[in-house]
């Protein structure tokens, strides 16, 4: 069993399909991004979120890759993924 959390679990944003904020804020593109399924042991883009445009993190909508990257470099979730994946980490 994979005990590594996806971003929506770690952040408790509620934007995953069926999440408590899905109707209010919509489904996060990370949670449905099948092309990145399995990267860093995540479901869909769940452990590769810093590469997916259109995420809403800590109340901020990131519509461009550049604006998102500045915030992501300080993110505790990214730091957790880096630590958990070690040498197998895929950043981009």
Gaussian input, Z-matrix of N, CA and C with variables (Angstrom, degrees):
# hf/3-21g

backbone

0 1
 N
 C     1     B1
 C     2     B2     1     A1
 N     3     B3     2     A2     1     D1
 C     4     B4     3     A3     2     D2
 C     5     B5     4     A4     3     D3
 N     6     B6     5     A5     4     D4
 C     7     B7     6     A6     5     D5
 C     8     B8     7     A7     6     D6
 N     9     B9     8     A8     7     D7
 C    10    B10     9     A9     8     D8
 C    11    B11    10    A10     9     D9
 N    12    B12    11    A11    10    D10
 C    13    B13    12    A12    11    D11
 C    14    B14    13    A13    12    D12
 N    15    B15    14    A14    13    D13
 C    16    B16    15    A15    14    D14
 C    17    B17    16    A16    15    D15
 N    18    B18    17    A17    16    D16
 C    19    B19    18    A18    17    D17
 C    20    B20    19    A19    18    D18
 N    21    B21    20    A20    19    D19
 C    22    B22    21    A21    20    D20
 C    23    B23    22    A22    21    D21
 N    24    B24    23    A23    22    D22
 C    25    B25    24    A24    23    D23
 C    26    B26    25    A25    24    D24
 N    27    B27    26    A26    25    D25
 C    28    B28    27    A27    26    D26
 C    29    B29    28    A28    27    D27
 N    30    B30    29    A29    28    D28
 C    31    B31    30    A30    29    D29
 C    32    B32    31    A31    30    D30
 N    33    B33    32    A32    31    D31
 C    34    B34    33    A33    32    D32
 C    35    B35    34    A34    33    D33
 N    36    B36    35    A35    34    D34
 C    37    B37    36    A36    35    D35
 C    38    B38    37    A37    36    D36
 N    39    B39    38    A38    37    D37
 C    40    B40    39    A39    38    D38
 C    41    B41    40    A40    39    D39
 N    42    B42    41    A41    40    D40
 C    43    B43    42    A42    41    D41
 C    44    B44    43    A43    42    D42
 N    45    B45    44    A44    43    D43
 C    46    B46    45    A45    44    D44
 C    47    B47    46    A46    45    D45
 N    48    B48    47    A47    46    D46
 C    49    B49    48    A48    47    D47
 C    50    B50    49    A49    48    D48
 N    51    B51    50    A50    49    D49
 C    52    B52    51    A51    50    D50
 C    53    B53    52    A52    51    D51
 N    54    B54    53    A53    52    D52
 C    55    B55    54    A54    53    D53
 C    56    B56    55    A55    54    D54
 N    57    B57    56    A56    55    D55
 C    58    B58    57    A57    56    D56
 C    59    B59    58    A58    57    D57
 N    60    B60    59    A59    58    D58
 C    61    B61    60    A60    59    D59
 C    62    B62    61    A61    60    D60
 N    63    B63    62    A62    61    D61
 C    64    B64    63    A63    62    D62
 C    65    B65    64    A64    63    D63
 N    66    B66    65    A65    64    D64
 C    67    B67    66    A66    65    D65
 C    68    B68    67    A67    66    D66
 N    69    B69    68    A68    67    D67
 C    70    B70    69    A69    68    D68
 C    71    B71    70    A70    69    D69
 N    72    B72    71    A71    70    D70
 C    73    B73    72    A72    71    D71
 C    74    B74    73    A73    72    D72
 N    75    B75    74    A74    73    D73
 C    76    B76    75    A75    74    D74
 C    77    B77    76    A76    75    D75
 N    78    B78    77    A77    76    D76
 C    79    B79    78    A78    77    D77
 C    80    B80    79    A79    78    D78
 N    81    B81    80    A80    79    D79
 C    82    B82    81    A81    80    D80
 C    83    B83    82    A82    81    D81
 N    84    B84    83    A83    82    D82
 C    85    B85    84    A84    83    D83
 C    86    B86    85    A85    84    D84
 N    87    B87    86    A86    85    D85
 C    88    B88    87    A87    86    D86
 C    89    B89    88    A88    87    D87
 N    90    B90    89    A89    88    D88
 C    91    B91    90    A90    89    D89
 C    92    B92    91    A91    90    D90
 N    93    B93    92    A92    91    D91
 C    94    B94    93    A93    92    D92
 C    95    B95    94    A94    93    D93
 N    96    B96    95    A95    94    D94
 C    97    B97    96    A96    95    D95
 C    98    B98    97    A97    96    D96
 N    99    B99    98    A98    97    D97
 C   100   B100    99    A99    98    D98
 C   101   B101   100   A100    99    D99
 N   102   B102   101   A101   100   D100
 C   103   B103   102   A102   101   D101
 C   104   B104   103   A103   102   D102
 N   105   B105   104   A104   103   D103
 C   106   B106   105   A105   104   D104
 C   107   B107   106   A106   105   D105
 N   108   B108   107   A107   106   D106
 C   109   B109   108   A108   107   D107
 C   110   B110   109   A109   108   D108
 N   111   B111   110   A110   109   D109
 C   112   B112   111   A111   110   D110
 C   113   B113   112   A112   111   D111
 N   114   B114   113   A113   112   D112
 C   115   B115   114   A114   113   D113
 C   116   B116   115   A115   114   D114
 N   117   B117   116   A116   115   D115
 C   118   B118   117   A117   116   D116
 C   119   B119   118   A118   117   D117
 N   120   B120   119   A119   118   D118
 C   121   B121   120   A120   119   D119
 C   122   B122   121   A121   120   D120
 N   123   B123   122   A122   121   D121
 C   124   B124   123   A123   122   D122
 C   125   B125   124   A124   123   D123
 N   126   B126   125   A125   124   D124
 C   127   B127   126   A126   125   D125
 C   128   B128   127   A127   126   D126
 N   129   B129   128   A128   127   D127
 C   130   B130   129   A129   128   D128
 C   131   B131   130   A130   129   D129
 N   132   B132   131   A131   130   D130
 C   133   B133   132   A132   131   D131
 C   134   B134   133   A133   132   D132
 N   135   B135   134   A134   133   D133
 C   136   B136   135   A135   134   D134
 C   137   B137   136   A136   135   D135
 N   138   B138   137   A137   136   D136
 C   139   B139   138   A138   137   D137
 C   140   B140   139   A139   138   D138
 N   141   B141   140   A140   139   D139
 C   142   B142   141   A141   140   D140
 C   143   B143   142   A142   141   D141
 N   144   B144   143   A143   142   D142
 C   145   B145   144   A144   143   D143
 C   146   B146   145   A145   144   D144
 N   147   B147   146   A146   145   D145
 C   148   B148   147   A147   146   D146
 C   149   B149   148   A148   147   D147
 N   150   B150   149   A149   148   D148
 C   151   B151   150   A150   149   D149
 C   152   B152   151   A151   150   D150
 N   153   B153   152   A152   151   D151
 C   154   B154   153   A153   152   D152
 C   155   B155   154   A154   153   D153
 N   156   B156   155   A155   154   D154
 C   157   B157   156   A156   155   D155
 C   158   B158   157   A157   156   D156
 N   159   B159   158   A158   157   D157
 C   160   B160   159   A159   158   D158
 C   161   B161   160   A160   159   D159
 N   162   B162   161   A161   160   D160
 C   163   B163   162   A162   161   D161
 C   164   B164   163   A163   162   D162
 N   165   B165   164   A164   163   D163
 C   166   B166   165   A165   164   D164
 C   167   B167   166   A166   165   D165
 N   168   B168   167   A167   166   D166
 C   169   B169   168   A168   167   D167
 C   170   B170   169   A169   168   D168
 N   171   B171   170   A170   169   D169
 C   172   B172   171   A171   170   D170
 C   173   B173   172   A172   171   D171
 N   174   B174   173   A173   172   D172
 C   175   B175   174   A174   173   D173
 C   176   B176   175   A175   174   D174
 N   177   B177   176   A176   175   D175
 C   178   B178   177   A177   176   D176
 C   179   B179   178   A178   177   D177
 N   180   B180   179   A179   178   D178
 C   181   B181   180   A180   179   D179
 C   182   B182   181   A181   180   D180
 N   183   B183   182   A182   181   D181
 C   184   B184   183   A183   182   D182
 C   185   B185   184   A184   183   D183
 N   186   B186   185   A185   184   D184
 C   187   B187   186   A186   185   D185
 C   188   B188   187   A187   186   D186
 N   189   B189   188   A188   187   D187
 C   190   B190   189   A189   188   D188
 C   191   B191   190   A190   189   D189
 N   192   B192   191   A191   190   D190
 C   193   B193   192   A192   191   D191
 C   194   B194   193   A193   192   D192
 N   195   B195   194   A194   193   D193
 C   196   B196   195   A195   194   D194
 C   197   B197   196   A196   195   D195
 N   198   B198   197   A197   196   D196
 C   199   B199   198   A198   197   D197
 C   200   B200   199   A199   198   D198
 N   201   B201   200   A200   199   D199
 C   202   B202   201   A201   200   D200
 C   203   B203   202   A202   201   D201
 N   204   B204   203   A203   202   D202
 C   205   B205   204   A204   203   D203
 C   206   B206   205   A205   204   D204
 N   207   B207   206   A206   205   D205
 C   208   B208   207   A207   206   D206
 C   209   B209   208   A208   207   D207
 N   210   B210   209   A209   208   D208
 C   211   B211   210   A210   209   D209
 C   212   B212   211   A211   210   D210
 N   213   B213   212   A212   211   D211
 C   214   B214   213   A213   212   D212
 C   215   B215   214   A214   213   D213
 N   216   B216   215   A215   214   D214
 C   217   B217   216   A216   215   D215
 C   218   B218   217   A217   216   D216
 N   219   B219   218   A218   217   D217
 C   220   B220   219   A219   218   D218
 C   221   B221   220   A220   219   D219
 N   222   B222   221   A221   220   D220
 C   223   B223   222   A222   221   D221
 C   224   B224   223   A223   222   D222
 N   225   B225   224   A224   223   D223
 C   226   B226   225   A225   224   D224
 C   227   B227   226   A226   225   D225
 N   228   B228   227   A227   226   D226
 C   229   B229   228   A228   227   D227
 C   230   B230   229   A229   228   D228
 N   231   B231   230   A230   229   D229
 C   232   B232   231   A231   230   D230
 C   233   B233   232   A232   231   D231
 N   234   B234   233   A233   232   D232
 C   235   B235   234   A234   233   D233
 C   236   B236   235   A235   234   D234
 N   237   B237   236   A236   235   D235
 C   238   B238   237   A237   236   D236
 C   239   B239   238   A238   237   D237
 N   240   B240   239   A239   238   D238
 C   241   B241   240   A240   239   D239
 C   242   B242   241   A241   240   D240
 N   243   B243   242   A242   241   D241
 C   244   B244   243   A243   242   D242
 C   245   B245   244   A244   243   D243
 N   246   B246   245   A245   244   D244
 C   247   B247   246   A246   245   D245
 C   248   B248   247   A247   246   D246
 N   249   B249   248   A248   247   D247
 C   250   B250   249   A249   248   D248
 C   251   B251   250   A250   249   D249
 N   252   B252   251   A251   250   D250
 C   253   B253   252   A252   251   D251
 C   254   B254   253   A253   252   D252
 N   255   B255   254   A254   253   D253
 C   256   B256   255   A255   254   D254
 C   257   B257   256   A256   255   D255
 N   258   B258   257   A257   256   D256
 C   259   B259   258   A258   257   D257
 C   260   B260   259   A259   258   D258
 N   261   B261   260   A260   259   D259
 C   262   B262   261   A261   260   D260
 C   263   B263   262   A262   261   D261
 N   264   B264   263   A263   262   D262
 C   265   B265   264   A264   263   D263
 C   266   B266   265   A265   264   D264
 N   267   B267   266   A266   265   D265
 C   268   B268   267   A267   266   D266
 C   269   B269   268   A268   267   D267
 N   270   B270   269   A269   268   D268
 C   271   B271   270   A270   269   D269
 C   272   B272   271   A271   270   D270
 N   273   B273   272   A272   271   D271
 C   274   B274   273   A273   272   D272
 C   275   B275   274   A274   273   D273

   B1=1.4549
   B2=1.5331
   B3=1.3088
   B4=1.4594
   B5=1.5248
   B6=1.3283
   B7=1.4649
   B8=1.5231
   B9=1.3286
   B10=1.4607
   B11=1.5280
   B12=1.3250
   B13=1.4511
   B14=1.5209
   B15=1.3253
   B16=1.4533
   B17=1.5168
   B18=1.3277
   B19=1.4634
   B20=1.5232
   B21=1.3289
   B22=1.4648
   B23=1.5226
   B24=1.3120
   B25=1.4633
   B26=1.5276
   B27=1.3213
   B28=1.4637
   B29=1.5270
   B30=1.3330
   B31=1.4680
   B32=1.5298
   B33=1.3384
   B34=1.4685
   B35=1.5376
   B36=1.3332
   B37=1.4673
   B38=1.5267
   B39=1.3235
   B40=1.4548
   B41=1.5165
   B42=1.3373
   B43=1.4682
   B44=1.5285
   B45=1.3186
   B46=1.4525
   B47=1.5356
   B48=1.3501
   B49=1.4649
   B50=1.5289
   B51=1.3177
   B52=1.4612
   B53=1.5158
   B54=1.3393
   B55=1.4647
   B56=1.5200
   B57=1.3196
   B58=1.4621
   B59=1.5256
   B60=1.3237
   B61=1.4687
   B62=1.5301
   B63=1.3328
   B64=1.4684
   B65=1.5312
   B66=1.3156
   B67=1.4717
   B68=1.5231
   B69=1.3030
   B70=1.4617
   B71=1.5351
   B72=1.3387
   B73=1.4630
   B74=1.5217
   B75=1.3313
   B76=1.4623
   B77=1.5144
   B78=1.3158
   B79=1.4646
   B80=1.5271
   B81=1.3056
   B82=1.4636
   B83=1.5324
   B84=1.3347
   B85=1.4601
   B86=1.5309
   B87=1.3016
   B88=1.4680
   B89=1.5281
   B90=1.3120
   B91=1.4636
   B92=1.5281
   B93=1.3232
   B94=1.4686
   B95=1.5363
   B96=1.3120
   B97=1.4616
   B98=1.5254
   B99=1.3202
   B100=1.4578
   B101=1.5192
   B102=1.3387
   B103=1.4731
   B104=1.5260
   B105=1.3296
   B106=1.4610
   B107=1.5345
   B108=1.3206
   B109=1.4611
   B110=1.5256
   B111=1.3104
   B112=1.4612
   B113=1.5251
   B114=1.3343
   B115=1.4637
   B116=1.5305
   B117=1.2997
   B118=1.4724
   B119=1.5256
   B120=1.3420
   B121=1.4619
   B122=1.5274
   B123=1.3224
   B124=1.4587
   B125=1.5149
   B126=1.3196
   B127=1.4579
   B128=1.5249
   B129=1.3360
   B130=1.4624
   B131=1.5276
   B132=1.3255
   B133=1.4662
   B134=1.5094
   B135=1.3144
   B136=1.4555
   B137=1.5138
   B138=1.3310
   B139=1.4655
   B140=1.5337
   B141=1.3609
   B142=1.4572
   B143=1.5311
   B144=1.3309
   B145=1.4670
   B146=1.5127
   B147=1.3078
   B148=1.4664
   B149=1.5227
   B150=1.3232
   B151=1.4637
   B152=1.5270
   B153=1.3195
   B154=1.4625
   B155=1.5268
   B156=1.3124
   B157=1.4599
   B158=1.5316
   B159=1.3227
   B160=1.4573
   B161=1.5113
   B162=1.3253
   B163=1.4596
   B164=1.5329
   B165=1.2927
   B166=1.4639
   B167=1.5191
   B168=1.3158
   B169=1.4509
   B170=1.5195
   B171=1.2982
   B172=1.4594
   B173=1.5341
   B174=1.3315
   B175=1.4580
   B176=1.5101
   B177=1.3373
   B178=1.4636
   B179=1.5215
   B180=1.3376
   B181=1.4531
   B182=1.5132
   B183=1.3188
   B184=1.4545
   B185=1.5147
   B186=1.3317
   B187=1.4516
   B188=1.5111
   B189=1.3203
   B190=1.4615
   B191=1.5172
   B192=1.2988
   B193=1.4547
   B194=1.5264
   B195=1.3171
   B196=1.4677
   B197=1.5244
   B198=1.3230
   B199=1.4672
   B200=1.5207
   B201=1.3066
   B202=1.4572
   B203=1.5215
   B204=1.3120
   B205=1.4642
   B206=1.5209
   B207=1.3101
   B208=1.4623
   B209=1.5263
   B210=1.3178
   B211=1.4578
   B212=1.5327
   B213=1.3121
   B214=1.4654
   B215=1.5250
   B216=1.3028
   B217=1.4615
   B218=1.5314
   B219=1.3236
   B220=1.4645
   B221=1.5275
   B222=1.3142
   B223=1.4681
   B224=1.5364
   B225=1.3219
   B226=1.4731
   B227=1.5227
   B228=1.3251
   B229=1.4622
   B230=1.5263
   B231=1.3187
   B232=1.4700
   B233=1.5226
   B234=1.3057
   B235=1.4717
   B236=1.5308
   B237=1.3252
   B238=1.4656
   B239=1.5256
   B240=1.3313
   B241=1.4673
   B242=1.5284
   B243=1.3165
   B244=1.4652
   B245=1.5266
   B246=1.3122
   B247=1.4665
   B248=1.5311
   B249=1.3354
   B250=1.4704
   B251=1.5222
   B252=1.3220
   B253=1.4607
   B254=1.5185
   B255=1.3129
   B256=1.4636
   B257=1.5137
   B258=1.3253
   B259=1.4633
   B260=1.5217
   B261=1.3309
   B262=1.4633
   B263=1.5279
   B264=1.3285
   B265=1.4558
   B266=1.5203
   B267=1.3234
   B268=1.4586
   B269=1.5240
   B270=1.3317
   B271=1.4648
   B272=1.5241
   B273=1.3167
   B274=1.4717
   B275=1.5200
   A1=109.72
   A2=116.14
   A3=121.51
   A4=108.59
   A5=116.84
   A6=120.09
   A7=111.77
   A8=117.27
   A9=121.43
   A10=108.89
   A11=115.93
   A12=120.79
   A13=112.04
   A14=114.86
   A15=122.47
   A16=107.21
   A17=116.81
   A18=120.42
   A19=112.48
   A20=118.57
   A21=120.03
   A22=111.87
   A23=117.44
   A24=120.91
   A25=109.84
   A26=116.09
   A27=122.11
   A28=110.78
   A29=116.47
   A30=122.13
   A31=113.39
   A32=116.18
   A33=121.92
   A34=111.50
   A35=115.03
   A36=120.91
   A37=112.96
   A38=117.78
   A39=120.67
   A40=114.79
   A41=118.05
   A42=121.01
   A43=113.60
   A44=117.53
   A45=120.11
   A46=108.07
   A47=118.77
   A48=119.53
   A49=110.44
   A50=116.00
   A51=121.60
   A52=114.01
   A53=117.35
   A54=121.38
   A55=112.00
   A56=115.70
   A57=120.68
   A58=114.55
   A59=118.83
   A60=122.17
   A61=112.52
   A62=116.13
   A63=120.23
   A64=111.92
   A65=118.00
   A66=120.61
   A67=111.81
   A68=117.46
   A69=122.40
   A70=112.51
   A71=117.11
   A72=121.71
   A73=114.58
   A74=116.83
   A75=120.87
   A76=111.65
   A77=114.73
   A78=120.78
   A79=108.08
   A80=115.57
   A81=121.34
   A82=109.36
   A83=117.59
   A84=119.74
   A85=112.91
   A86=117.01
   A87=121.06
   A88=111.21
   A89=116.32
   A90=121.27
   A91=113.01
   A92=117.37
   A93=120.32
   A94=112.82
   A95=117.32
   A96=122.53
   A97=110.71
   A98=116.47
   A99=122.33
   A100=113.79
   A101=117.89
   A102=119.13
   A103=111.89
   A104=116.84
   A105=120.48
   A106=112.78
   A107=116.19
   A108=121.07
   A109=110.46
   A110=115.39
   A111=121.36
   A112=114.64
   A113=117.68
   A114=118.92
   A115=108.74
   A116=116.31
   A117=123.94
   A118=111.59
   A119=115.73
   A120=123.56
   A121=113.24
   A122=117.22
   A123=121.14
   A124=113.39
   A125=114.88
   A126=122.28
   A127=106.84
   A128=115.86
   A129=122.00
   A130=108.33
   A131=119.86
   A132=120.57
   A133=113.51
   A134=117.91
   A135=123.35
   A136=117.44
   A137=117.07
   A138=119.53
   A139=109.82
   A140=113.42
   A141=121.88
   A142=108.33
   A143=115.60
   A144=123.69
   A145=114.04
   A146=118.18
   A147=122.00
   A148=112.57
   A149=118.24
   A150=121.45
   A151=112.16
   A152=117.66
   A153=121.60
   A154=110.31
   A155=116.07
   A156=122.38
   A157=109.56
   A158=115.61
   A159=121.13
   A160=113.93
   A161=116.57
   A162=119.62
   A163=109.65
   A164=115.15
   A165=122.25
   A166=105.48
   A167=115.80
   A168=119.18
   A169=109.61
   A170=116.35
   A171=122.33
   A172=111.22
   A173=115.50
   A174=121.23
   A175=115.53
   A176=117.95
   A177=121.53
   A178=109.80
   A179=116.17
   A180=121.07
   A181=108.58
   A182=116.57
   A183=121.14
   A184=109.04
   A185=114.78
   A186=120.79
   A187=113.36
   A188=117.49
   A189=119.49
   A190=109.50
   A191=114.40
   A192=121.06
   A193=111.06
   A194=117.24
   A195=121.02
   A196=111.60
   A197=117.88
   A198=119.80
   A199=111.21
   A200=115.93
   A201=120.48
   A202=111.21
   A203=117.58
   A204=120.99
   A205=113.10
   A206=117.45
   A207=120.62
   A208=109.81
   A209=116.93
   A210=121.74
   A211=111.40
   A212=116.53
   A213=120.09
   A214=113.02
   A215=117.75
   A216=120.23
   A217=111.80
   A218=117.39
   A219=121.85
   A220=112.87
   A221=117.01
   A222=122.19
   A223=112.32
   A224=115.79
   A225=120.94
   A226=111.54
   A227=117.25
   A228=119.12
   A229=110.60
   A230=117.28
   A231=120.07
   A232=110.16
   A233=117.12
   A234=120.44
   A235=110.71
   A236=116.92
   A237=121.47
   A238=110.94
   A239=116.72
   A240=120.59
   A241=110.23
   A242=117.40
   A243=121.43
   A244=109.90
   A245=116.74
   A246=120.79
   A247=111.08
   A248=117.40
   A249=120.34
   A250=112.91
   A251=117.74
   A252=120.72
   A253=113.05
   A254=117.80
   A255=120.90
   A256=112.33
   A257=116.61
   A258=122.35
   A259=113.25
   A260=118.35
   A261=121.55
   A262=112.51
   A263=118.39
   A264=122.95
   A265=112.48
   A266=115.76
   A267=122.36
   A268=106.86
   A269=116.59
   A270=121.95
   A271=112.24
   A272=117.16
   A273=119.90
   A274=110.36
   D1=140.10
   D2=179.69
   D3=-87.78
   D4=116.04
   D5=-179.99
   D6=-98.92
   D7=7.93
   D8=178.35
   D9=-81.62
   D10=132.47
   D11=-176.77
   D12=-81.81
   D13=148.71
   D14=168.94
   D15=-86.63
   D16=163.94
   D17=-174.46
   D18=-57.91
   D19=-40.70
   D20=-178.18
   D21=-67.39
   D22=-26.92
   D23=175.84
   D24=-75.64
   D25=-45.68
   D26=-179.20
   D27=-63.73
   D28=-47.00
   D29=-176.61
   D30=-83.38
   D31=-16.67
   D32=-178.25
   D33=53.60
   D34=45.01
   D35=-176.67
   D36=-78.83
   D37=-24.09
   D38=179.80
   D39=76.94
   D40=13.48
   D41=-176.85
   D42=-99.19
   D43=9.84
   D44=174.54
   D45=-77.47
   D46=160.05
   D47=177.01
   D48=-53.99
   D49=126.01
   D50=-177.68
   D51=84.81
   D52=0.14
   D53=-178.97
   D54=-72.28
   D55=162.79
   D56=-174.84
   D57=-71.01
   D58=-10.01
   D59=177.35
   D60=-113.16
   D61=5.77
   D62=-176.56
   D63=-58.15
   D64=-47.27
   D65=-178.27
   D66=-68.37
   D67=-37.95
   D68=-177.49
   D69=-74.42
   D70=-45.41
   D71=-172.34
   D72=-113.44
   D73=-9.52
   D74=-176.85
   D75=86.65
   D76=167.40
   D77=178.61
   D78=-79.63
   D79=134.32
   D80=178.25
   D81=-67.90
   D82=137.04
   D83=178.32
   D84=-59.25
   D85=-26.91
   D86=178.80
   D87=-63.31
   D88=-40.45
   D89=-175.14
   D90=-70.95
   D91=-18.52
   D92=-178.50
   D93=-117.35
   D94=8.57
   D95=-177.12
   D96=-81.25
   D97=83.58
   D98=-174.99
   D99=-66.14
   D100=-23.98
   D101=-177.18
   D102=-67.43
   D103=-19.73
   D104=178.59
   D105=-106.80
   D106=16.93
   D107=179.96
   D108=-60.92
   D109=130.53
   D110=176.50
   D111=92.62
   D112=-16.28
   D113=179.68
   D114=-64.81
   D115=131.89
   D116=-177.28
   D117=55.26
   D118=30.37
   D119=177.90
   D120=66.41
   D121=28.43
   D122=-178.77
   D123=-101.02
   D124=164.29
   D125=172.29
   D126=-90.25
   D127=128.21
   D128=-175.10
   D129=49.92
   D130=-127.42
   D131=179.83
   D132=-94.45
   D133=19.22
   D134=-170.80
   D135=-62.91
   D136=-18.91
   D137=176.28
   D138=-127.21
   D139=31.11
   D140=-179.84
   D141=-147.54
   D142=24.17
   D143=-170.57
   D144=-61.76
   D145=-29.59
   D146=-177.42
   D147=-66.87
   D148=-8.78
   D149=178.49
   D150=-102.80
   D151=-2.55
   D152=-172.89
   D153=-107.31
   D154=117.86
   D155=-179.21
   D156=-75.79
   D157=144.77
   D158=176.88
   D159=99.48
   D160=12.50
   D161=177.76
   D162=-79.96
   D163=157.01
   D164=175.27
   D165=-119.84
   D166=110.95
   D167=-174.48
   D168=-129.46
   D169=128.63
   D170=-178.78
   D171=53.37
   D172=38.48
   D173=176.24
   D174=81.46
   D175=3.51
   D176=-179.38
   D177=-113.48
   D178=130.70
   D179=175.30
   D180=-87.25
   D181=127.74
   D182=179.26
   D183=-104.67
   D184=108.61
   D185=-178.32
   D186=-99.32
   D187=-9.11
   D188=176.63
   D189=-131.44
   D190=150.52
   D191=-178.40
   D192=-62.51
   D193=-41.41
   D194=-177.32
   D195=-64.52
   D196=-48.23
   D197=-179.51
   D198=-63.46
   D199=-33.79
   D200=179.88
   D201=-68.46
   D202=-41.72
   D203=-175.19
   D204=-61.50
   D205=-37.03
   D206=179.09
   D207=-59.60
   D208=-47.19
   D209=179.91
   D210=-68.85
   D211=-40.94
   D212=-176.13
   D213=-63.64
   D214=-32.00
   D215=-178.81
   D216=-63.78
   D217=-20.59
   D218=177.98
   D219=-99.69
   D220=-1.46
   D221=-172.24
   D222=-73.07
   D223=131.41
   D224=178.45
   D225=-65.72
   D226=-30.86
   D227=178.46
   D228=-66.74
   D229=-46.36
   D230=177.86
   D231=-59.36
   D232=-43.55
   D233=178.83
   D234=-60.59
   D235=-37.46
   D236=178.09
   D237=-65.93
   D238=-45.32
   D239=179.07
   D240=-62.02
   D241=-43.46
   D242=178.59
   D243=-57.49
   D244=-46.10
   D245=-179.41
   D246=-66.47
   D247=-45.13
   D248=-176.88
   D249=-68.24
   D250=-36.59
   D251=-175.65
   D252=-84.72
   D253=-25.99
   D254=178.50
   D255=55.92
   D256=-130.61
   D257=-177.13
   D258=-67.05
   D259=-16.89
   D260=-178.63
   D261=-89.74
   D262=1.10
   D263=-177.44
   D264=-59.39
   D265=135.35
   D266=171.96
   D267=-112.79
   D268=112.19
   D269=-178.64
   D270=-89.52
   D271=-31.54
   D272=-179.38
   D273=-150.44

